[in-house]
C-alpha cells in the first residue's frame, strides 16, 4: 500500500526476512524510549532475531513495515491473533487482534504515519474476520495514550506489577 504524506511517498508492506536487522534496530530504539516511561521488563536482545523469524513464519502473527521512498524501513507494526479465553465470550468471536508493537523512527514522526500504519493493521485484521483489537500502553507514555485514543481505542483494564 503506497501512501503519500507531505510530498513524500511511503509504502506499507509485509515484513520480509531481509528486514529483520532493521526491525531489530527499531525494537532497540523503541525499548530505549520505553525505559524512560516506566517499562518494568528488561529487553532480551539475544532472542530478538529468532523471535522475529518465528513471527514471520507464524500464521498467528502479522508483521508490517513502513518504508520511505528510498526503500528504507522507518517503522513497524508487529501484531498477533490471540485466542479469547474460554471463560469469556465476545459476540461469538474466537480470536481478537493484538497489536504487540508499533514504532516509527523519530525523524518520521508527526506525519500521521503511525495512524496510517495502524489503519492498515485494522484493515488486515478485518479481512481476517477479526472484530476486536487490543493493545497495551505504558502508563507513563502520555503521547502514546493520546495517539491510541485518537484512533478510537479505550481504556478497559489496568495491569499492575509488584516486585517481590
SULZIUR-V627794 format. One record per residue. N is the residue number from 0. PSI is psi as a letter, one per 30 degrees, with the letter a starting at -180 (999 if undefined). D_CENTER is the distance of its C-alpha to the mean C-alpha in Angstrom with 1 decimal. Layout:
N;PSI;D_CENTER
N;PSI;D_CENTER
This chain:
0;j;17.1
1;k;18.8
2;k;18.5
3;k;20.9
4;j;20.2
5;h;23.2
6;g;25.1
7;k;22.4
8;k;20.8
9;l;17.3
10;k;16.1
11;k;13.0
12;l;13.6
13;k;12.8
14;k;12.4
15;l;15.9
16;e;17.7
17;f;18.9
18;f;15.5
19;e;15.0
20;e;16.9
21;e;15.1
22;e;11.5
23;e;13.3
24;e;14.6
25;e;11.4
26;e;10.5
27;e;14.0
28;e;13.8
29;e;10.9
30;e;12.9
31;e;16.0
32;e;14.8
33;e;13.7
34;e;17.2
35;f;18.8
36;g;17.1
37;g;18.5
38;k;16.2
39;f;18.8
40;k;17.5
41;l;18.4
42;k;16.1
43;j;17.6
44;f;17.7
45;e;20.3
46;g;18.2
47;e;15.2
48;e;16.7
49;e;17.8
50;e;14.6
51;e;12.9
52;e;16.2
53;e;16.0
54;e;12.5
55;e;14.1
56;f;17.1
57;k;16.0
58;f;16.4
59;g;14.1
60;k;10.9
61;j;9.4
62;j;8.3
63;k;8.5
64;l;9.8
65;k;11.5
66;k;15.0
67;a;17.9
68;f;21.4
69;g;22.4
70;g;19.8
71;k;18.1
72;k;14.3
73;g;13.2
74;l;9.4
75;l;6.5
76;j;3.5
77;k;4.3
78;l;5.7
79;l;9.2
80;k;12.5
81;k;14.2
82;k;17.9
83;k;19.3
84;k;21.9
85;f;25.4
86;f;26.6
87;l;24.6
88;l;24.7
89;i;22.6
90;h;24.7
91;g;25.3
92;k;21.8
93;f;21.2
94;l;17.4
95;l;14.4
96;k;10.9
97;k;8.4
98;j;4.8
99;e;4.8
100;k;2.8
101;k;3.0
102;k;6.6
103;k;9.8
104;k;13.1
105;e;15.5
106;f;18.0
107;g;16.0
108;l;14.9
109;g;17.0
110;g;17.1
111;g;14.7
112;e;12.5
113;e;9.3
114;e;11.0
115;e;12.1
116;e;8.8
117;e;7.7
118;e;11.3
119;e;11.2
120;e;8.6
121;e;11.0
122;e;13.9
123;e;13.1
124;e;12.7
125;e;16.0
126;f;17.6
127;g;17.2
128;g;18.9
129;k;16.1
130;f;17.2
131;k;15.0
132;k;11.4
133;l;10.7
134;l;8.5
135;k;9.9
136;k;10.7
137;k;13.5
138;e;16.9
139;g;17.8
140;i;14.8
141;e;16.9
142;e;15.2
143;e;11.8
144;e;13.8
145;e;15.6
146;e;12.7
147;e;11.3
148;e;15.0
149;f;15.8
150;g;13.6
151;g;15.6
152;k;13.8
153;l;16.5
154;k;17.3
155;e;18.5
156;l;18.8
157;k;19.1
158;k;18.6
159;k;21.5
160;l;22.4
161;k;25.8
162;k;26.9
163;999;30.0
